[in-house]
Structures are given as C-alpha cells and as structure tokens.
Amino acid sequence: MPNRMHGSLARAGKVRKQTPKIEKKEKIHKVPKGRAKKRVIINRRFINVDPTKKRRSPNWNAGQKELK
C-alpha cells in the first residue's frame, strides 16, 4: 500500500507563515543543568547555610492568620 498523505501539500507551513516574527530575548545568564544544577542546590541547602538561622519549612505559615 503506498504512503498516504493527511491533507494537501498546498497548505503546508500555513500556520508558521501566519505567526508574527518575534525577536529573541537576550538571556541574563545560562541556567546550569544536570550535575551542575545538583551542585548548586547542595551548596545552597547544606554548605552555605548560616547555623544561627533556622530553616523555614515549606508550610511554615500554615497556622498563621492572614494579615489585613
């Protein structure tokens, strides 16, 4: 059985041609990935910690009343 196309080739690339061209933004800095990202997280959590400050838990403000 020959390969069948879905739709006609006359409309190929229609959406891409209709979308407006947007210039790329300049990135501030490259975000580390993989092993380097793990290294940053470990340093933030364990190595650069000030022992006088107590670490807040993710749900630290659960029992507090809302400030108005």
C-alpha positions in Angstrom: 0.0 0.0 0.0 1.5 3.4 -0.9 2.1 6.1 1.7 -0.9 8.3 2.2 -0.8 12.0 3.0 -3.1 13.6 5.5 -4.2 16.9 4.0 -2.9 18.6 0.9 0.6 20.0 0.4 -0.9 23.3 -0.7 -1.5 24.2 2.9 1.9 23.1 4.2 3.5 25.7 6.5 0.4 27.8 6.7 0.4 28.4 10.5 4.1 29.2 10.7 3.8 31.8 7.9 0.9 33.4 9.7 2.5 33.8 13.1 4.3 37.2 13.7 8.0 37.2 13.9 9.3 37.9 17.4 12.9 38.7 18.1 14.8 36.5 20.6 15.4 38.0 24.0 18.9 38.2 25.4 19.4 35.7 28.3 20.8 37.1 31.6 22.9 34.0 32.3 22.9 30.4 31.5 21.0 28.2 33.9 23.0 25.2 35.0 21.6 21.7 34.1 22.3 18.2 35.2 25.2 17.6 37.6 26.0 21.3 37.8 22.4 22.1 38.9 22.6 19.5 41.7 25.8 21.0 42.8 24.2 24.4 43.1 21.3 23.0 45.1 23.5 21.1 47.5 25.6 24.2 48.1 22.5 26.3 48.7 21.0 23.8 51.1 23.9 22.4 53.1 27.2 24.2 52.6 26.3 27.9 52.6 23.9 27.7 55.5 24.2 30.1 58.4 23.9 27.9 61.6 22.3 30.8 63.5 19.3 31.0 61.2 16.6 28.3 61.4 15.4 27.0 58.1 11.7 27.5 57.4 9.7 24.5 56.3 7.7 24.7 53.1 4.5 25.1 55.0 5.8 27.5 57.7 2.9 29.9 57.5 0.0 27.4 57.6 -1.3 28.2 61.1 -0.9 32.0 60.9 -3.9 34.3 60.5 -3.9 36.5 57.4 -2.6 40.0 57.8 -5.0 42.7 56.8 
